[in-house]
């Protein structure tokens, strides 16, 4: 079992993270983004207005424009960027010192964020919806596509180094299973229950690799 592709993919992922500049992301901006994600998760993306966000933040709606001059569209775009950045940072913390691609696969196929953080489902839904109706700005779409490509490259590299081959279809199947975790994970809120689901996810995703080997 090799490790070169896996190590290279992790380095590329980490390198992209280091290129991002978040110096503008003040505590107030982060709080607004988190409020938007929570409201969108609870009420639906299209239902969240600037007035609703302001009410959640206990401020006046015009005050939001001091942080996001372009209004709701800027909040949506930045929330997508910020959410994936947090996801990527947490993932990289798990992977940075992992040299074994099989161990890396197990760490990636961890359902904590998919199951415990509903905004992950919202992110997946918005990105999937944009593929059909193209409501996101082109520059943002390109940025998100680049993120997804780097993320999927981690799975492809691990699969290749484990001997499964470079099939893109393999990774697409795995992503579908993981992104839909909330529809099949029988989690009762206890860590033990989630651990059992993670083990099932690892077994299922490796079986998918075998299907198109």
C-alpha positions in Angstrom: 0.0 0.0 0.0 1.5 3.3 -1.1 1.2 6.7 0.6 2.5 9.2 -2.0 -0.9 10.2 -3.4 -2.4 10.5 0.0 0.3 12.7 1.4 0.2 14.9 -1.7 -3.6 15.4 -1.4 -3.3 16.4 2.2 -0.6 18.8 1.4 -2.6 20.4 -1.4 -5.6 20.6 1.0 -3.6 22.3 3.7 -1.9 24.6 1.1 -5.2 25.9 -0.1 -6.3 26.6 3.5 -3.2 28.6 4.1 -3.9 30.8 1.1 -7.2 32.0 2.5 -7.3 35.4 4.2 -9.9 35.7 7.0 -8.5 38.8 8.6 -11.8 40.6 7.7 -13.8 38.0 9.6 -14.5 39.8 12.8 -16.4 38.3 15.7 -19.5 40.4 14.7 -19.4 39.1 11.1 -19.0 35.5 12.4 -22.0 35.9 14.7 -24.1 37.1 11.8 -23.1 34.2 9.6 -23.8 31.7 12.3 -27.2 33.3 12.9 -28.0 33.1 9.2 -27.0 29.4 9.0 -29.1 28.6 12.1 -32.2 30.4 10.8 -31.8 28.9 7.3 -31.6 25.5 8.8 -34.7 26.0 10.9 -36.9 28.0 8.5 -35.5 27.3 5.0 -33.0 29.2 3.0 -35.4 31.4 1.1 -37.3 32.4 4.2 -34.4 34.2 5.9 -34.6 37.9 5.5 -32.3 40.7 6.7 -35.0 41.7 9.2 -35.1 38.1 10.5 -31.4 38.0 11.0 -31.4 41.4 12.7 -34.1 40.2 15.1 -32.1 37.1 15.9 -29.1 39.3 16.6 -31.1 41.8 18.6 -30.0 44.6 16.4 -31.6 46.9 13.8 -31.6 45.6 10.2 -29.7 48.6 8.8 -26.8 47.7 11.3 -26.2 44.5 9.3 -25.1 46.5 6.3 -22.3 48.0 8.3 -20.8 44.4 8.4 -22.2 43.2 5.0 -22.6 46.2 2.7 -24.0 44.0 -0.2 -26.8 42.7 2.1 -28.2 39.2 2.1 -26.4 38.0 -1.0 -23.1 38.7 0.6 -24.2 37.0 3.8 -25.2 33.9 1.8 -21.9 33.8 -0.1 -19.8 34.4 3.0 -21.7 31.8 5.1 -21.0 29.1 2.5 -17.3 30.0 2.4 -17.0 30.2 6.2 -18.9 27.0 6.9 -16.6 25.0 4.5 -13.5 26.7 5.9 -14.5 25.5 9.4 -15.3 22.1 8.1 -12.0 21.9 6.2 -10.0 23.1 9.2 -11.5 20.5 11.5 -10.9 17.8 8.9 -7.3 18.9 8.5 -6.7 18.7 12.2 -7.7 15.1 12.0 -5.5 14.3 9.0 -2.4 16.4 9.3 -0.2 13.8 11.0 -1.8 10.7 9.4 0.5 8.9 7.1 -1.6 5.8 6.6 -4.2 6.3 3.8 -6.5 3.6 5.4 -6.4 5.5 8.7 -7.0 8.7 6.8 -10.1 7.2 5.1 -11.5 6.1 8.5 -11.0 9.6 9.9 -12.7 11.2 6.9 -15.6 8.8 7.0 -16.6 10.3 10.4 -20.2 11.4 10.6 -19.9 13.9 13.4 -20.3 17.0 11.3 -22.9 15.4 9.0 -25.1 14.2 11.9 -24.5 16.7 14.6 -24.4 19.9 12.6 -27.6 20.6 10.5 -25.9 23.4 8.6 -23.8 20.8 6.8 -27.0 19.6 5.2 -27.9 23.1 4.3 -24.5 23.6 2.6 -24.9 20.4 0.6 -28.4 21.4 -0.4 -27.4 24.9 -1.6 -24.4 23.6 -3.6 -26.6 20.8 -5.1 -29.3 23.3 -6.0 -26.9 25.6 -7.6 -25.9 22.8 -10.0 -29.4 23.0 -11.5 -30.5 26.6 -11.2 -27.2 28.5 -10.9 -28.3 31.1 -8.4 -24.8 31.6 -6.9 -22.4 34.2 -8.4 -20.0 32.6 -10.9 -16.9 33.5 -8.9 -18.3 31.9 -5.8 -19.4 28.8 -7.7 -15.9 28.4 -9.0 -14.5 28.8 -5.5 -16.8 26.2 -4.0 -16.1 23.8 -6.9 -12.4 24.1 -6.1 -13.1 23.3 -2.5 -15.1 20.3 -3.4 -12.5 19.1 -5.8 -9.8 19.3 -3.1 -12.1 17.5 -0.7 -12.9 14.7 -3.1 -9.2 14.4 -4.1 -8.5 13.3 -0.5 -10.8 10.4 -0.9 -9.5 9.5 -4.4 -5.9 9.6 -3.2 -6.7 7.4 -0.2 -8.6 4.9 -2.4 -5.8 4.7 -4.9 -3.1 4.2 -2.2 -5.3 1.5 -0.7 -5.3 -0.2 -4.1 -8.8 0.6 -5.3 -7.9 2.6 -8.4 -8.6 6.2 -9.4 -12.3 6.0 -10.3 -14.2 9.3 -9.9 -17.4 7.3 -9.7 -16.1 5.6 -6.5 -15.8 9.0 -4.7 -19.2 10.2 -6.0 -20.9 7.1 -4.6 -19.1 7.6 -1.2 -20.0 11.3 -1.1 -23.7 10.5 -1.7 -23.7 8.1 1.2 -22.0 10.4 3.6 -23.9 13.6 2.6 -27.2 11.6 3.1 -26.1 10.4 6.6 -29.0 12.0 8.3 -31.5 9.9 6.3 -30.0 6.6 7.4 -28.1 7.0 10.6 -30.2 5.9 13.6 -28.5 8.2 16.1 -30.1 8.5 19.6 -27.8 11.3 20.7 -25.3 9.1 22.6 -21.7 8.8 21.6 -21.9 5.0 21.5 -24.7 5.1 19.0 -22.7 7.5 16.7 -19.6 5.2 17.0 -21.7 2.3 15.7 -22.9 4.4 12.8 -19.3 5.5 11.9 -18.3 1.9 11.8 -21.2 1.1 9.5 -20.2 4.1 7.3 -16.6 2.8 7.0 -17.9 -0.7 6.0 -20.4 0.7 3.5 -18.0 3.1 1.8 -15.2 0.5 1.5 -17.8 -1.9 0.0 -18.7 0.8 -2.6 -15.0 1.0 -3.6 -15.1 -2.7 -4.2 -18.2 -2.4 -6.5 -16.3 -0.3 -9.1 -12.8 -1.7 -8.5 
